[in-house]
Amino acid sequence: MGPRFASEMFLKKHPECKHFAVTFYGSLAATGKGHLTDVAVLDVLQRDERKVELIWKPGVYLSYHPNGMNFKAYDEQDNVVDDWTVFSVGGGALQEENGMVAQSADVYEMQSMTDIIKWCRRNGRTLWEYVEMNEGSEVWDYLNEVWVAMKNAVERGIQAEGVLPGPLHLQRKAAMYHIKASGYTASLHSRGLVFSYALAVSEENAAGGVIVTAPTCGSCGVVPGILYHLWKSRDFSDIRMLRALATAGLVGNVAKHTASISGAEAGCQAEVGVACAMASAAANQLFGGSPAQVEYAAEMGLEHHLGMTCDPVCGMVQIPCIERNAYAAARAMDCNIYSTFSDGRHLVSYDRVLSVMMQTGRDLPSIYRETSEGGLAKHYIQME
């Protein structure tokens, strides 16, 4: 999504140009084709018969972020008229080399979850009220669009069957899990449904379908998997679902601005781990958790994914990504229950775990950060 947004911004700036060159660097180049990055960019820039060159440099890492891109626009004499380097930092977000956000700026007054919880306690407010205070009442219309898109992704995914695109020939499993879940008693039935819903959205993503980054495409199944299941099984009202979604978004936003949600930068702990934190917080919000309990659920969701590497086989969001989404969704349910049994007091804060996650990500060798050079990706190549 980041490369697509960047392409749209660059084309808008140079609509008169008929020749573009796009160079991908580092992790973005190593896994770009598996993530359909080339398809996304060409879909934008090749309109009206424009010439587009794609250049892949997986061995070259720009200093600011592993997911670097350079766009060049040429005039009719093939002279460069613009040269723009930008970075895809996760969840569709873009940043330039000077650290400035290439899209809209953040609107939140506080970036620390600890400070936000203190504000909630001091004012007798909830986390979703903090979101509304900063975003304005129009946030509910936007979140409703997000919720509809999530539901649609689940419902398409649990009906779809067949093989996902790519060399792995991986079969879709969501429909089978959804059907098989009905044959089990209540507890396993519930767990099976969570698996199926998370699988459904992750498989839609792998097939190039419409999904919501939550916080990223690669981790897009966790939050909707949980929310859809609770909506269907507990008959929560739409406004309560939107409040839970606002809470999840706040948890993800804190991670994005104080640490990372990029697998290329910090491993899969930054994607599936943060997604689990978001889903855990959303579930706890739905079940009436206090801000402290919601924060505790989020903390556990991330803490127990610390150290998770990003090692997509063939650079595709299929193995191990899809199963990780399903498993993280189930873990989010457990984090919610564990926190609900507590009074919300705990020694390790969500902010502290984010700091540890970021340091752990920096300590991971680059082959374990979305390059498809190590871990499961390397093992698969050796077995072929």
C-alpha positions as CSV (number, residue, x, y, z in Angstrom):
1,M,0.0,0.0,0.0
2,G,2.9,2.4,0.8
3,P,4.4,2.0,-2.7
4,R,0.9,2.5,-4.3
5,F,0.3,5.7,-2.3
6,A,3.7,7.0,-3.2
7,S,3.0,6.3,-6.9
8,E,-0.3,8.2,-6.7
9,M,1.4,11.2,-5.0
10,F,4.2,11.2,-7.6
11,L,1.9,10.9,-10.5
12,K,-0.3,13.7,-9.2
13,K,2.8,15.9,-9.0
14,H,3.8,15.1,-12.6
15,P,0.7,14.2,-14.6
16,E,2.4,15.5,-17.8
17,C,5.3,13.0,-17.7
18,K,5.1,9.9,-19.8
19,H,8.2,8.1,-18.5
20,F,8.9,7.1,-14.9
21,A,11.5,4.9,-13.2
22,V,11.0,3.4,-9.8
23,T,13.9,1.8,-7.8
24,F,13.2,-0.5,-4.8
25,Y,15.8,-1.0,-2.2
26,G,16.5,-3.5,0.7
27,S,13.6,-5.5,2.1
28,L,11.2,-3.8,-0.2
29,A,13.1,-5.1,-3.2
30,A,13.7,-8.6,-1.7
31,T,10.0,-9.3,-1.1
32,G,8.3,-6.7,-3.4
33,K,7.2,-9.1,-6.1
34,G,5.8,-11.5,-3.4
35,H,3.9,-8.6,-1.9
36,L,2.6,-7.5,-5.3
37,T,4.5,-4.2,-5.0
38,D,5.2,-4.2,-8.7
39,V,1.5,-4.7,-9.5
40,A,0.5,-1.9,-7.2
41,V,3.0,0.6,-8.7
42,L,2.3,-0.3,-12.3
43,D,-1.4,-0.1,-11.8
44,V,-1.0,3.6,-11.0
45,L,1.9,4.7,-13.2
46,Q,1.3,2.8,-16.4
47,R,-2.1,4.5,-17.0
48,D,-2.4,6.3,-20.4
49,E,0.4,4.2,-21.9
50,R,3.2,5.7,-19.8
51,K,6.6,4.0,-19.8
52,V,7.6,2.7,-16.4
53,E,10.9,1.1,-15.5
54,L,11.1,-1.0,-12.3
55,I,14.6,-1.5,-10.8
56,W,15.2,-4.0,-7.9
57,K,18.2,-3.6,-5.6
58,P,17.7,-6.0,-2.7
59,G,21.3,-5.8,-1.7
60,V,21.3,-2.0,-1.2
61,Y,19.9,-0.6,2.0
62,L,19.3,3.1,2.4
63,S,20.2,4.3,5.9
64,Y,16.8,5.7,7.0
65,H,14.7,2.5,6.6
66,P,14.9,-0.9,4.9
67,N,11.9,-0.2,2.7
68,G,13.3,2.5,0.5
69,M,12.0,3.6,-2.9
70,N,13.2,6.2,-5.4
71,F,11.0,7.7,-8.1
72,K,12.2,9.6,-11.1
73,A,10.1,11.5,-13.7
74,Y,11.4,12.2,-17.2
75,D,10.4,14.8,-19.8
76,E,10.0,14.1,-23.5
77,Q,13.8,14.4,-24.0
78,D,14.4,11.8,-21.2
79,N,15.8,14.4,-18.8
80,V,15.1,13.9,-15.1
81,V,12.6,16.5,-14.0
82,D,12.1,15.1,-10.4
83,D,13.9,12.7,-8.1
84,W,12.1,11.6,-4.9
85,T,13.3,9.1,-2.3
86,V,10.6,7.9,0.1
87,F,10.2,5.1,2.6
88,S,7.3,2.7,3.2
89,V,7.3,2.4,7.0
90,G,4.4,0.1,7.5
91,G,0.6,0.1,7.2
92,G,0.7,2.3,4.1
93,A,2.5,5.1,5.9
94,L,5.2,7.0,4.1
95,Q,8.2,9.0,5.4
96,E,10.9,11.0,3.7
97,E,14.6,10.9,4.5
98,N,14.3,13.9,6.8
99,G,11.7,12.1,8.9
100,M,8.8,14.2,7.8
101,V,5.6,12.3,7.2
102,A,4.8,12.4,3.5
103,Q,1.1,12.2,4.1
104,S,-1.1,13.8,6.8
105,A,0.5,14.6,10.2
106,D,-0.5,12.9,13.4
107,V,-3.3,14.5,15.4
108,Y,-2.7,13.0,18.9
109,E,-1.5,15.2,21.7
110,M,0.1,12.3,23.6
111,Q,2.2,9.5,22.1
112,S,2.8,7.5,25.3
113,M,0.2,5.0,26.4
114,T,1.2,5.6,30.0
115,D,0.3,9.3,29.6
116,I,-3.0,8.5,27.8
117,I,-4.0,6.1,30.6
118,K,-3.2,8.8,33.2
119,W,-5.4,11.2,31.2
120,C,-8.2,8.7,31.2
121,R,-7.9,8.1,35.0
122,R,-7.7,11.9,35.7
123,N,-10.7,12.7,33.6
124,G,-12.8,9.6,34.2
125,R,-12.7,8.9,30.4
126,T,-12.1,5.8,28.2
127,L,-9.5,5.3,25.5
128,W,-12.1,5.6,22.8
129,E,-13.1,9.0,24.2
130,Y,-9.5,10.1,23.9
131,V,-9.6,9.1,20.3
132,E,-12.8,11.1,19.7
133,M,-11.3,14.1,21.5
134,N,-8.3,14.2,19.1
135,E,-9.9,13.0,15.9
136,G,-13.3,14.8,16.2
137,S,-16.8,13.2,15.9
138,E,-16.2,12.6,12.2
139,V,-13.9,9.7,13.2
140,W,-17.0,7.5,13.6
141,D,-18.0,7.8,10.0
142,Y,-14.5,6.8,9.0
143,L,-14.4,3.9,11.4
144,N,-17.7,2.7,10.1
145,E,-16.2,2.5,6.7
146,V,-13.3,0.5,8.1
147,W,-15.7,-1.8,10.0
148,V,-17.7,-2.5,6.9
149,A,-14.6,-3.2,4.9
150,M,-13.4,-5.6,7.6
151,K,-16.7,-7.5,7.7
152,N,-16.8,-7.7,3.9
153,A,-13.3,-9.1,3.8
154,V,-14.2,-11.8,6.3
155,E,-17.4,-12.7,4.5
156,R,-15.7,-13.0,1.1
157,G,-12.8,-15.0,2.6
158,I,-14.9,-17.6,4.3
159,Q,-16.7,-18.3,1.1
160,A,-13.7,-18.4,-1.2
161,E,-12.0,-21.7,-2.0
162,G,-9.1,-22.7,-4.3
163,V,-5.4,-21.9,-4.5
164,L,-3.8,-18.7,-3.6
165,P,-1.7,-17.0,-6.4
166,G,2.0,-17.7,-6.5
167,P,4.6,-20.5,-6.6
168,L,3.6,-22.1,-3.3
169,H,0.2,-23.3,-4.6
170,L,-1.2,-22.8,-1.1
171,Q,-4.8,-23.8,-0.7
172,R,-7.3,-21.5,1.0
173,K,-8.3,-22.9,4.4
174,A,-10.8,-20.4,5.9
175,A,-13.9,-22.0,4.4
176,M,-12.9,-25.4,5.6
177,Y,-12.1,-24.2,9.1
178,H,-15.4,-22.3,9.3
179,I,-17.4,-25.5,8.3
180,K,-15.4,-27.8,10.6
181,A,-15.8,-25.5,13.6
182,S,-19.6,-26.2,13.7
183,G,-18.8,-29.8,14.6
184,Y,-17.2,-29.0,17.9
185,T,-18.5,-28.1,21.4
186,A,-18.8,-24.5,22.4
187,S,-15.2,-23.8,23.4
188,L,-13.5,-25.4,20.4
189,H,-16.3,-24.1,18.1
190,S,-15.5,-20.5,19.2
191,R,-11.8,-21.0,18.7
192,G,-12.3,-22.6,15.3
193,L,-14.5,-19.6,14.2
194,V,-11.8,-17.2,15.3
195,F,-9.3,-19.2,13.2
196,S,-11.5,-19.1,10.2
197,Y,-12.3,-15.4,10.3
198,A,-8.6,-14.4,10.7
199,L,-7.6,-16.9,7.9
200,A,-10.3,-15.4,5.7
201,V,-9.0,-11.9,5.8
202,S,-5.3,-13.0,5.5
203,E,-6.1,-15.1,2.5
204,E,-8.0,-12.2,0.9
205,N,-4.8,-10.1,1.3
206,A,-2.6,-12.8,-0.2
207,A,-5.0,-13.0,-3.2
208,G,-4.9,-9.2,-3.7
209,G,-8.3,-8.5,-2.3
210,V,-9.6,-5.5,-0.4
211,I,-8.5,-5.5,3.3
212,V,-7.8,-3.0,6.0
213,T,-4.3,-2.5,7.3
214,A,-4.4,-3.3,11.0
215,P,-1.7,-2.3,11.4
216,T,-0.3,-3.7,8.2
217,C,-1.4,-5.9,5.2
218,G,0.7,-8.8,6.5
219,S,-1.1,-8.7,9.9
220,C,-4.5,-7.7,8.6
221,G,-6.4,-10.8,9.8
222,V,-6.0,-10.5,13.5
223,V,-8.2,-7.5,14.4
224,P,-11.1,-8.3,12.1
225,G,-10.9,-11.9,13.1
226,I,-11.6,-11.0,16.7
227,L,-14.1,-8.2,16.1
228,Y,-16.1,-10.2,13.6
229,H,-16.3,-13.2,15.9
230,L,-17.4,-11.1,18.9
231,W,-19.9,-9.2,16.8
232,K,-21.5,-12.4,15.5
233,S,-21.4,-14.4,18.7
234,R,-22.3,-11.7,21.3
235,D,-24.6,-9.4,19.3
236,F,-22.7,-6.2,20.2
237,S,-24.1,-3.0,18.8
238,D,-22.3,-1.3,15.9
239,I,-21.4,1.7,18.1
240,R,-19.7,-0.6,20.6
241,M,-17.8,-2.2,17.7
242,L,-16.7,1.2,16.5
243,R,-15.5,2.1,20.0
244,A,-13.5,-1.1,20.2
245,L,-12.0,-0.4,16.8
246,A,-11.1,3.1,17.9
247,T,-9.3,1.6,20.9
248,A,-7.5,-0.9,18.7
249,G,-6.4,2.0,16.4
250,L,-5.0,4.0,19.3
251,V,-2.9,1.0,20.4
252,G,-1.6,0.6,16.9
253,N,-0.9,4.3,16.6
254,V,1.2,4.4,19.7
255,A,3.3,1.5,18.3
256,K,3.6,3.2,15.0
257,H,4.9,6.5,16.4
258,T,7.0,5.3,19.3
259,A,8.4,2.1,17.9
260,S,7.6,0.4,14.5
261,I,4.9,-1.6,12.7
262,S,7.3,-2.6,9.9
263,G,8.5,-6.2,9.6
264,A,11.4,-4.9,7.5
265,E,12.5,-2.8,10.4
266,A,11.7,-4.8,13.5
267,G,10.6,-8.3,12.4
268,C,7.1,-9.9,12.6
269,Q,6.8,-8.9,16.3
270,A,6.1,-5.4,14.9
271,E,3.3,-6.6,12.6
272,V,1.6,-9.6,14.1
273,G,2.7,-8.7,17.6
274,V,1.2,-5.2,17.4
275,A,-1.9,-6.6,15.7
276,C,-2.4,-9.0,18.6
277,A,-2.0,-6.1,21.0
278,M,-4.7,-4.1,19.1
279,A,-7.1,-7.1,19.0
280,S,-6.5,-7.8,22.7
281,A,-7.3,-4.2,23.6
282,A,-10.4,-4.1,21.3
283,A,-11.8,-7.3,22.9
284,N,-11.2,-6.0,26.4
285,Q,-12.9,-2.7,25.5
286,L,-15.9,-4.7,24.3
287,F,-16.2,-6.6,27.5
288,G,-16.1,-3.5,29.7
289,G,-12.5,-3.4,30.7
290,S,-11.1,-0.3,32.4
291,P,-8.4,1.6,30.6
292,A,-5.8,-0.1,32.8
293,Q,-7.2,-3.5,31.9
294,V,-7.3,-2.6,28.2
295,E,-3.7,-1.5,28.3
296,Y,-2.7,-4.7,30.2
297,A,-4.4,-6.8,27.5
298,A,-2.5,-4.9,24.8
299,E,0.8,-5.3,26.7
300,M,0.4,-9.1,26.9
301,G,-0.5,-9.3,23.2
302,L,2.7,-7.7,22.2
303,E,5.0,-9.1,25.0
304,H,4.4,-12.7,24.1
305,H,5.3,-12.1,20.4
306,L,8.7,-10.5,21.3
307,G,11.5,-11.8,19.1
308,M,9.3,-13.1,16.3
309,T,11.2,-13.0,13.0
310,C,9.8,-11.9,9.6
311,D,10.8,-14.7,7.2
312,P,8.2,-15.0,4.5
313,V,8.7,-17.9,2.2
314,C,9.4,-16.8,-1.4
315,G,8.8,-13.2,-0.2
316,M,5.0,-13.8,-0.1
317,V,2.5,-13.1,2.6
318,Q,1.4,-16.7,2.8
319,I,3.9,-18.9,4.8
320,P,4.1,-18.3,7.8
321,C,2.1,-15.1,7.7
322,I,-1.4,-16.5,7.3
323,E,-1.2,-19.0,10.1
324,R,0.4,-16.5,12.3
325,N,-2.6,-14.2,11.9
326,A,-5.0,-17.0,13.0
327,Y,-2.9,-18.0,16.0
328,A,-2.4,-14.4,17.1
329,A,-6.2,-13.8,17.0
330,A,-6.7,-16.8,19.3
331,R,-4.0,-15.5,21.6
332,A,-5.7,-12.1,21.7
333,M,-8.8,-13.8,23.1
334,D,-6.7,-15.3,25.8
335,C,-5.0,-11.9,26.6
336,N,-8.4,-10.4,27.0
337,I,-9.6,-13.1,29.4
338,Y,-6.4,-13.0,31.5
339,S,-6.6,-9.2,31.8
340,T,-10.3,-9.3,32.7
341,F,-9.5,-11.6,35.6
342,S,-7.0,-9.0,36.9
343,D,-7.5,-5.5,38.3
344,G,-5.4,-4.0,35.5
345,R,-2.3,-3.6,37.7
346,H,1.0,-5.0,36.2
347,L,4.7,-4.2,36.3
348,V,5.6,-4.0,32.6
349,S,3.8,-1.3,30.7
350,Y,2.8,-1.4,27.0
351,D,5.2,1.5,26.4
352,R,8.1,-0.5,27.9
353,V,7.3,-3.5,25.8
354,L,7.3,-1.3,22.7
355,S,10.7,-0.1,23.6
356,V,12.0,-3.6,24.1
357,M,10.3,-4.7,20.8
358,M,12.1,-2.0,18.9
359,Q,15.5,-2.8,20.5
360,T,15.0,-6.5,19.8
361,G,14.2,-5.6,16.2
362,R,17.4,-3.7,15.8
363,D,19.3,-6.6,17.3
364,L,17.8,-9.1,14.9
365,P,20.1,-9.9,11.9
366,S,18.8,-8.4,8.7
367,I,18.1,-11.8,7.3
368,Y,15.3,-12.2,9.8
369,R,13.6,-8.9,8.9
370,E,11.5,-9.4,5.8
371,T,14.3,-10.3,3.4
372,S,13.3,-13.9,2.8
373,E,17.0,-14.8,3.3
374,G,16.7,-16.6,6.7
375,G,14.5,-18.6,9.0
376,L,11.7,-20.5,7.3
377,A,12.3,-18.9,4.0
378,K,15.9,-20.2,3.8
379,H,14.8,-23.7,5.1
380,Y,12.2,-23.9,2.4
381,I,14.7,-23.1,-0.4
382,Q,17.1,-25.7,0.9
383,M,14.3,-28.4,0.8
384,E,13.3,-27.6,-2.8
